[in-house]
Amino acid sequence: MAARFPLFAGLGLLASLLLAGAAAAANQAGAQPGADAMAAHRAAYKLTLDRARDNADIVNARGIMVYEVMDACDGWATRQRFTLVLTSRDGQEIDTGSDYSTFETKDGRRIRFSLTQTTQGAVTSRISGEAEVAPDGTGRARYVDPEPKEEDLPRGTILPMMHTIQALDAARRGQRLLVAPLFDGTSAEGAQDSTTVISAWQAAQPATRFPALAALGSARMRVAFFDRNDTSGGGASAPEYEVGMRYFENGVADELKMDFGEFVIDGRMEELSVAPGGC
């Protein structure tokens, strides 16, 4: 059952986006506007089934996601762990898990990545390696797992931290769309095309459950991911999956929607600890 859905890749990309928001390049020369407002933090999310479409085999889902971000002076060390139990129509439960970590330099040019995925406690796949991008976004990813190989990165490629910085900056400026190849190391096939639809910037909402977010503005975004290697033709392809979230201006996302086609997972932040700034 688990192999039918792009679950691991989707949650991996979600993880990279959230970690990017938390670990943006603060106080660097030439940083994007708003980068110095990003907060290192630890957040825990409760995952539940939001809805399943008529043809879905999934009838229930439950789990947790935990994010940890550390300032490592010249870069950001991040780790995301999740467990998700899916229940099928015949009552079968599939226990899935992921452990994803990255180190991305604060200039947004280099990244090391490692992703280990499990099903029913057994390792099903590993992806690891490193990548580097030039100022124009061209670059190369060098994989160690699942096999040693290299993949060219197309012009305009953005690493996950810089993607979030640019999306938040776009929201503040009233921009409604951000389109770019995105590389985060959760796919063994290199960069994926991404389209981010951005809502209007919202003023601070003091009624939020988390005091650290009460004085901050926010914007809702929906990110769709597409396979760059899709050669099926017939015009624009459908996204492999989509992620919706509300980002606060410090890069923390408190509400998530993960659309895998046949079913949608809801993520709600239950705990938040903001770390002191500086390395």
PyMOL commands that set and color helices and strands:
alter all, ss='L'
color gray80, all
select helices_A, chain A and resi 2-4+7-22+35-37+160-172+211-213
alter helices_A, ss='H'
color red, helices_A
select strands_A, chain A and resi 41-52+58-71+75-88+93-105+110-119+122-133+139-145+149-153+177-182+192-198+218-226+241-248+253-259+263-274
alter strands_A, ss='S'
color yellow, strands_A
deselect
rebuild
show_as cartoon
